[in-house]
């Protein structure tokens, strides 16, 4: 291969690499943000989708406020609320900027190819040309219709350019534009929700937030319905004025009416003032007048309650209440006229109310049930337990203990299966969580406190939660030991009779930070331990409710294989010093040694006293005459015989007394068996 071929191969490889891994995903120097291609599952896209969802909801709430701009009064004319129009238009412009940025962002967001797969997953397409082509074919039209500032165009350009434009024309045009653009903005939310659920898995993190989210949609529908009802009421009022004005124009003797008089800009016109003094338009279009030919139907409340002439706040909340009331009651209380548009609007309210109310109740029920699902599950389990205990006819004291345990387990765990959650996590994450939960507890145990982090991680990884109620026997003396317990909360009584020895009893209280079941550690440290578990040398009973971590036999056997890294003398001394079994044996051994020492000491003192008495009696006898030896010899023999007999009788009585009441000076203390010790000699020192 010559040099030109190598250069051609390098150029083709570089081009393939650039096409395969674009600038935003490569490891080269950082490019400007406007050239970057964003990953659809990146953190920024996830945050933006959630932010844009709230912006869409705000825009959906904002657009119906345009329906409150037209105002009617008692002068038989229509005008616009300029202050409300300016505020709503400004907020609408701010919301449109979010829609515009969303369109630009979708041109720079990669997508998964639906046809190709890489290692079982769809290939990520990051070519800007392919992204733009796909976006223009699918979602661009809907996003463009939702982004266009149509109300601003009507207010800022079309209305000023139109000659002889009236408030009625502005109202009709603006309402129609807002209503048309409301549809793409509403349908833009549904794919946005699907993307959020696909990337993050949920929209609301809590059940309460989910219930409020669905309730917000229902209130939004009530808000839109109330605003639509208001603007339609104004249009019906204007339609009545227009019809009556047209009738007056056809009559020869009636005051001349001009359609321009129905706009409030003509209030200063003298002809309009003269017409208003003689016209019957207000009387014939009064909703309170039952003799009118024109029927207001479901829109009569807007005029009988003087909603159209009220302030904006009062007007808004009344319309919101009207929409919420009729949406919840499916429009059953609405009284309609024969006007076809009114009956269609009422039919739409009935259908929308039925669908939205069912959707609201269903979703809120799911969210509220999810917050109490574990509580209901616990109640059902408790009911099953009660039925089982009654069926098996358990004694009342056993039933009470079962109820206490079920209640304590619920208070401690709230029905959460911690082991199942931890097993579903990756190994590294599970190790870190277990280290966070158990490391401090394990380090409180002095025997484990001097071990390295790797060994402590191995111990923490295999600890499981253990709960025990008050007065529960965790293990009895002589039973096989299946786990070591590291106490987190509560107190435990650990006692022993040394295999049922008469007169022997040793008891200690274990508190948080202590451990029990060290026989299992001795068994696990044996190089050739048997398959049968060791027997417990102590009876362990809970004094209060106890929450602890348990290290099972098979897990401890695995962990014990890593003890070779420790110094054998250090491990041996720590094990002997902190083991309660060894402490009890040491105390018994010291006590027996002390009693033996005291016994020897008393014997020596008695011997010294006897020697002293013998010396005193010997000195007195030497001063006596030889003539008395023969006579005193017979008396000493008799005294010695009587003393030996008395001592024998005294010894027998003492033995009988000891059989009844043990005496530390005369009773020999039986030896307590030395605990089994692991063979530390097999573990060489470092």
DARAVEN-V724050 format. One line per field, one symbol per residue. ss: DSSP state (A for helix, B for strand, O for the rest). A space follows every 50 residues. Layout:
BEGIN
ss = ???
END
This chain:
BEGIN
ss = OOAAAAAAAAAAAAAAAAAAOOOOOOOOOOOOAAAOOBOOOOAAAAAAAA AAAAAAAAAAAAAAAAAAOBBBOOOOOBBBOAAAAAAAAAAAAAAAAAAA AAAAAAAOBOBBBBBBBBOOBBBBBOOAAAAAAAAAAOOAAAAAAAAOOA AAAAAAAAAAAOOOOOAAAAAAAAAAAAAAAAAAAAAAAAAAAAAAAAAA OOOOOOAAAAAAAAAAAAAAAAAAAAAAAAAAAAAAAAAAAAAAAAAAAA OOOOOOOOAAAABAAAOOOAAAAAAAAAOOAAAAOOOOOOOOOOOOAAAO AAAAOOOOOOOAAAAAAAAAAAAAAAAAOOOOOOOOOOOAAAAAAAAAAA AAAAAAAAAAAAAAAAAAAAAAAAAAAAAAAAAAAAAAAAAAOOOAAAAA AAAAAAAAAAAAAOOOOAAAAAAOOOAAAAAAAAAAAAAAAAAAOAAAAO OOAAAAAAAAAOOBBBBBOOOOBBBOOOOBOOBBBBBBBOOBBBBBOOOO OOOOOBBBBBOOOOBBOAAAAAAAAOOOOOOOOOBOOOBBBBOOOBBBBB BBAAAAAAAAOOAAAOOAAAAAAAAAAAOAAAAAAAAAAAAAAAAAAAAA AAAAAAAAAAAAAAAAAAAAAAOOOAAAAAAAAAAAAAAAAAAAAAAAAA AAAAAAAAAAOOOOOOOOOOOOOOOOOOOAAAOOOO
END
